[in-house]
């Protein structure tokens, strides 16, 4: 539908942060507007529980505000049009320079899901099944805060362009992998780069629009994620079945190339032109090492426990204990030692913020877990091909795409996010609980019904926690707060895959005696044992005896049911946490954040 030209002009003016009818606004009016923004931001910080700043006169406060912020940039109509085209989800792959970058990371994260069993078999490594996805998510979680701080130091545009190049190189390495070790290493590199892509898209959108307006664009980002999520399994299944699993990685290159060109030409955010040496010195390297240690030690300990080593093994105990200890050291480092901390610890200062974070954590665990293990159910228990399993997941993804963008529109128009969060949590818990009923004879129509219910709940929670947490901090701290949220969400996704893998492996191991009683041969029993079962779903089709085949399918169904019980419990925890979220006013005022070391210094001095 085409809108009237006058309404389009009004919309463009509103989105770009200024009115075309006010180009001759006096300096005194600008100073007044900036004072109002400063007062509003101070009020928000006090609401969030931040310590009160030293007393300042209005003029002092305004001048300090002018050092950190500038009025929204006046762009030509041509540039505004180009940016709006790039930000909208209307023109397929050309719809968005930001959403296109998000599409790359989202597509890669989901496209591999339906191909993992085939990849594991092709590279002769059943044990690598979990780590094809786990390496990506683990690296994604560990590096997320670094990208935000890099962009604070060197600027959004150069860091985002670097992340696109990094991701393309990692995709080439993955496509050329000769063994499982090389592929897992490449997936870790992809995860590190993918963390930058998704992280910086959120941050750039937050730099361009007010908190009220950005809800709409974050909804579009969720639409893109869901679009890539629905296309990913289908494309991955098609490549695996009809061409080669390596094309799951080659496909990233043209999308990376297109997004790089659009970013280079049209993205015009503040660039501090920080020198490389100055920037390297400013990075919180101790905090970075602590974050990496926490993520790697904890997740490796959880993954090894019960699968590779007993839970009582000194290796597992040491990994978990030292990983937990590093959390305390990281907090001490950020609070006492870091000049420019990776994470603003002040966001953990009130119950509402902690509830928001817990909701986001639960949502990330559940949503990625369902996307990762539902294809395994379809391929093992329902004996669907990779392509068909991708097709069967499309209803869930389409539902998520539609509901996500609708939630963004609703938040943008009403300024309310708490009620949407409650509805999402209730439906996500219900939908995930329904997956517990999946069995050998579950009709496809019922599976799709479960997907739609769970998809509605999941979609309502993609962007609401981000909006809620950004609404409690000042514009200057938006990048760091977003990075903190993204780190915890990425940690949740990594933890979800690892815990799901542990539960599945232990479940298959516990069904071993029943498979023996069913009369399965030794080679089949070995293929279906704990850590090998996920990569050997194709062997079920080779079992000739119907009773034996059904026993094998039942073992998979029982093990996967345990995974969905765990995810339902996590969703229920999020549902309880959601009751403590407070609704705060969402402002339509917007200021453009400056980046660079000087701005970081002023910001830390003022805090």
N, C-alpha and C positions, 0 to 999 in steps of 0.2 A: 504494500500500500504506500502511495506517495503522499507525503504531507505537503501542505501549502508552503510556498517559498518563504513567506514571512515567518511561519512557525519554525522552519528549518534554520533561518538566520538566528532566531531567538534561542533555539536549542544550542546551536554552535557557540553563540556568545556566552551562554550560561555554562557550558561544559568547559570552555577555555578559561573561565575564571574572571571574565570582565565583560562589560557591555560595550558594544560598538557605539552606542549613543553617548558614551561618557569619556571619549578620548581626550576631552579638554578639561578634565577634572582638575581642580586646583590642588596645589601642594598641601594646603591646610586640610582639605577633605581627605587626602591620602593619609596624612598623619593621624587624623581622627580614626579612620578605618583601622589603621595598624594598632592604635591604642586599644580599640575594641577587641581585636584579635588577641593582643597580648593579655588583656584582662580575662578573656574567655579561656585562654590556655592555662592561665594561672589557676582559675577556678577548677578546671578539669584536673589539674595535677593535685590540688588539695583534696578533691573528691576521691582520687585514686589512692590517697594515703601518703603522698609524697611529703617530705619535710618542707615546712614553709621557708621560702627564700628570705634573705635579709631585706629589711625595709628599703625601698627605693622610691624616689619621686616619680611621678608619671613620665616626666621628660627623660629621666635616666632610663627608665624601663623601656620607653619607646625607642631610644637610641640603641640600647642593647639589642632590642628586637630587630632593628634595621640591620644590624651587623650579621644576624643569623639568617634572616629571611629577606626576600625581596618580593615586590608586587608581582603577580602573575604576568608572565611575558606576553607582550603584544605581538602576535604573529600575523603574517599576511594571510589573506583568505585562502590562497593556494596551499600554503603550508598547513593551515588548519584543516582544510578539506582532505589533504593527503594523510594527516594523522588520524582523522576521524574514520577514513576508509580503512586505514591500517588497524584501528582499534575495534572495528565492528565485525561481527560474525556473519556478514552478508555475502561475501564474495569468495566463498570456498577458501582455497589456500592463500588468496591475496587479501583475506578479510582483516588481517591483523599483524602488525609487526610484533606486538607483544603477545597476542594470543597465539600467533604462529610459533613463537619460541616456546611457549608453554606446550603447544601441540607436539613439538619434537620430543620433549621429555615424557609427556603423558603417553604418546604413541609407543615409544620405546619400552616404557615400563609395562605396558599391557600386551604389546604385540608378541612378546616372548612367552607369555603365560601358556598359550595353547601349544607352543612349539617345544617346551622344555623336555617332555618325555622323549621326543624324537632326537633332540640335540644330545641328550644324555646317552642315548643308544648309539648315535653316530660317532661320538667321541669316546665310547667305551668306558664310561664312568658313571655308574648308577649313583655312587655316593655324591656326585657333584650336583644332583638334581636341585636340592634346596639352595645351594650356593650360587647357582646361575641368577636367581632372583635375589638371594640374600646379600651377595656381594654388592650388587647395585644399591640396594636399600641401605646397607650398612655404611657404605662410603657416602651416600647421599646425606645420611643423618650426621655423620662425623664432620663433614666439611661445610654444612649449611651456614653456621654463624660466621665463618671466615669470609664468605662471599659478601655478606652484608657489610662487614667492616672494611673489606677491600673497596667496596663502592663508596663508603663514607670517606675514604682516604683519597682514592684516585678518580672518583666520579662514576656515575651509573653507566654511561655509554661505553667507555673503554673496557670496563670490567665485563659488561654483558656481551660485548663483541668477542672478548677473549674466551668467555664461557662457550659461546657458539662454536668457535674454532676448536677448542679443547674437546667438545662433545663429538665433533665430526671426526677428529683424529682417532678418538677412542672407538668410534663406530667402525672405522676402517680396520683397526686392530682386531676387533671382535669378529668381523666378517672374514678375516684371514686366519682365524685361530686354527691351529693344527691339533691341539689337544685341550683337555678340560682345564688344565692349569692356566694356559694362555687365555682361554675364554673367560675364566673367572677373574683374572687380572684385568682384562679389557672391560669386563662388566663393572669392576670396581672403579676404573677410570671414568667410565660412562656415568656411574652414580655420582662421582665427585663433580663432574661437569653438569650433570642434570640437576644437582642441587643448586648450582649457580643459576641455571636457566629459570627454574621455578621460583627461587628466592627473589631474584632481581625483577621478575615480572610483577610480583606483588608490590615490590618497593617502588618501581617506576610508576605503576598505576597510582600508588599512594602519593607520589610526588606531583602527579599531574592534576589530581582532582580532590575536592573536599570529601570529608568522611561520608557525607550524605550521598554525593554523586557517585563516589567510587563503589558503593554497594552495587550499583547497576553494572559497572564494569567488572567487578569481581564475580558477579553472576554470569557474565559472558565468559569469564575465565573458566568457571565451573562447567559451562556449556561446552567449551572447547575440550576440557578434560574428559567429559563424558563422551563427546564425539570421538575423541581419540581412543577412549576406552572401548567404545563399541566397534570402532574400525580396527583397533589393534588385534583382538583375538581373531577376528575374521580374516584380516590380512595375514596374520601369523599362521593361522591354520591353512590358508590357501598356499602361501609360500612353501610351508613344510610339506604339504601333500602334493603340490603340482610342480614346484620348481626346486627350491633348496632353502633350508633353514637360514642360510647365510644372508638371504635377501631380507630377513628380518632386521638386519643391521645396515645393509646397503641403502635401504629406503630412506634412512635418516639424512643422507648426504644432500639430495636435491632440496629437501625442506630446510636444512641448515643453510644452504647457499642462498635460498630465497629470503629467509629471515635475516641473514647477515646484510644483504643488499638493502632491504627495507629499513633496517635499523641504521645503517650507515648514512642513508640519504635523508631520513625524516625525523629521527629522534633528536630533539634539541633541548635536552635538559642541561642543567648547570654542569660545567666541566672545570674543576679547579686547576687542572694541568699540574698536578703534584709530581715532583721529580721522583724517579724510581727509588733512589737511595733514601730520600726522606721518608717515603712511604713505607719502605721495608723496616726502617727503624721504628716507625710508629705502630706497627702491627703488634698486637698482644700475643707474642709467640708462646709465652708460658701458658696462657689460657688456652691457646690453640692446641698445644701438646696435651693439656689436661683433658680437653674435650675428646680428642682422638683416643686417649687412653681409656676414658670412661666408656666410650662407645665400643671400642674393640674388645676390651677385657671382659666387660659384662656380657656382651652378645656371644662372644666366642665361648665363654664359660657355660652359658645356657645352651648353646648348640652342642657342645661336646658332651655335656652331662646326660647320662643315660643312653647315649647313642654311640659315641666313640669310646668314652671312658665312663666308669661308674660314677654316680653322684658323690660317692665318698672318696673318689680319687683326689690326691693332693693337687693335681693339675687343675681340675675343675674348681676345687675349693679356692686355690690361690687366684685363679682368674676372677672369680666372683668377688672375693674379699678385697683384692687390690683394686678392682674396678669400682666397687662401692666406696673404698677409701679415697679414690681420686675425685669423687664428687665433692667431698669435704675440702680437699686441697684446692679444687677449682673455685669453690665459693670464696675461700680465703684469698686466693690470688686475685679474683675479680674485685673483691671488696677492699683489699689492702695494698696490693702490689701493682695492679695494672693501671697504666696512665690513661689508656683508652680501652675500657673493658669491652669484651665481646658481647656480654649480656647485661642489660640494666636490671640489677637484682631488685630494684624498687617495684617492678611489676608484680612481684610475689608478696607484696606488703598487705594485701587485703583479701578477704574470703572470696569476693566476687571474681577477682582476677584468677585466683587459684581454681575456682570452680570452672571458669572458662577454659583454662588450660587442661584440666582433667577431662572435660567434655571433648575437647579437641583430641586429646590423647586416646580416649576410648573410641571415638569415631574413626580415627586413623587406623587403629588396630583392627576394628571390625571390617571397615570398607575394603582395605587391601587384602585382608584374610579371605573374605568371600570371593573377591576377584581372582585370587591366586588358587584357592582350593576347590572352588566350584567346577572349573574345567577338569580338575583331577577326578572329581566325582563323575562327571559326564563321560569321561574317557575310560574310566575303570569300571564303574558300576553299571552305567548305561551303555557302555561299549560304543560310544560315539567317536567318530574320527576327529582329528584336530580341527578340520574345517567345520564339521557339524557342531562341535562343542563351541566354536566361536559364534556360529549362527544362533545357538540356543541362549547365549548370554546377551545378545543384542537387545531383547526386550528390557532387561534391567538397565542397560546403558542408555537407551532412548528415554526411558522414564527419568533417569537421573538428569539427562541433558535438559529435558523440558522443565522439570521441577526446579532445577538449579537456577535457570535464568528467570523463572517466575518469582522465585524467592528474592533474587536480587532486585527485581522491579518493585516487589512489595516492600522491601526494606527501604529502598530509595524514596518511595512515595509516602510511607507512613512514619519512617524514622524509628520503627520498632523491630527489635531482633530477638527479644527474650521469648515471646510467645512462639515464634517460629522455631527457636531452639528446642523448646519443650515438645512441640509436635514432632519434630524430627527425631528426638531421642525416644519418644514412645513408639513411633513406627519402626525405627531401626531395631529396637529391642524385640518387638513383635515379629518383624520379618526375619531376623536372625534366628529367633527361637523356632520359627516354622521350618528352617532348614534341618533341624534336628530330626524331623520326620522323614527325611529323604532316605529311601531304601531301594532295593532291587526293582520292585514293581511299581514305584511311584510314577504316575502318568506324567507325560511331558507338559500337559496343560497345567497340572498342579505345580510343577516346578516353575513354570513361567509366572503363575500367580504369586508364588512366594517371592520371585525376583522383583515383581512390580511393587509389592508391599514394602519389601526391604529397600528397594531403590528409591522410593519416595522419601523414606526416613533418612537414608544416607545423603540424598541430594540436598535436603534442607539444612544439613550440617557442614557442607563443604566450605561455605564462606562466612557463615554467621560467627564462628569463633574469632576469625580474623578481624571482622568488622568490630566485634565487641572489644577485643583487646586493643585495637588501634584507637578506639573511642575513649580509652582511659588514659592515654599518654599524649604528650605534646607532639606537634608535627615534627619537631627536631628529633624525637626519639622513636618515630614510627619505624624506621629501618631496623633499629636494634630490637624493638619489640616484635616486629614481624619475623626477624631472624630467630629470636628465642622461641616463638610459637612454631616456626617451621622446623627448628631443630628437634623440638619435643615431638612434633607430629612425625617427622622422619624417623626418630628413634622408636616411636610406637610402631610404625610400619615394619621396621627391621625386626623389632621384638616380636611382632605378630607372626612374621614368616618363620622365624627361628623357633618360637614356641609351638606354632602349628606343626612344624616339621618334627619336633621332638615328640609331641603327642601322637602324631601319625605313626612314626617309627616304633614307638613303644606299643601302640595299639596293634600294629601288624605283628610285632614280636609276641604279644600276648595271645594272638589267634593262631600261632604256629601249631600248637597241639591239635587244634580242630582241623587244620588243613592236613596234618598227618593222618588223623582218623578218617578223613575223607578219601585217603588213598592217593594223594598227589605224589608224583615222582620226586626224587631227590633234587633234580635240576630245577624243577618248577618251584619246589619249596625254597631253594636257595634264592631264586629270582624274586620270590615274594616275601623274603625275610625283611625285617625292619627297615634298614637304610637303603635297600635295593628296590623296594616295592614301587615307589613313586615313579621310577624310571622304566619300569617293566610292565606297564599296563597292557602292552600289545600281546604279551604272552598269554593273557587270559583267552584270547581268541583261538589260540592253538590247542587249548584243552578240549579234547573230543567228548569226554563223558559229561553229559549235562549236569549231573549231580556235583561232580568235582568243580565244574565251571561256576556253578551257583555258590559253592562253598567259598571259592576265591573271591567272587563278587561280594559275598556277604562279609568277608574279612575287610575288604576295602570300605564297604558301607559302614561297618561298625567303627572302624578307626576314624573315618571322616566325621561320623556323628559325634565322637568325643571332641573333635576340633570345634564343631559348631556349638557344643555345650559351653566350651571355654569362651567363645566369642559372644554368646548370649549373656554370660555372666559379666563380661567386660562392658557390654552395652548397658546392662542393668546398673552397674556402678556409675556410668555416665549419666543415666537417668536420674539417679539420686543427686549427683553433683549439680545437675542443671537447676535444681530447686533453689540454689544459693546464688544464682546469677542475678545481678541488679541491672535494671534498664537505666541508661544514662542518655541525656540529650545528645542528639546527633546534629552537629552544626553544618550549615551550608557555606560557611566562610572557608576560604582556602588561602594558604600562603605557600610559596614555592621555597623548598628547602635548599640551602646552599651546602655543598660538600667541600671537603678538603681539610687539611690538618689544622688550619687556623680556626675553622668553625668548630672542629672537635675540641680544641683547646678552650674556646669561649664557652662551649656547652658544658664541659666538665668543670670549669671554674664557677659557673653559675649554679651547678647542682650541689 
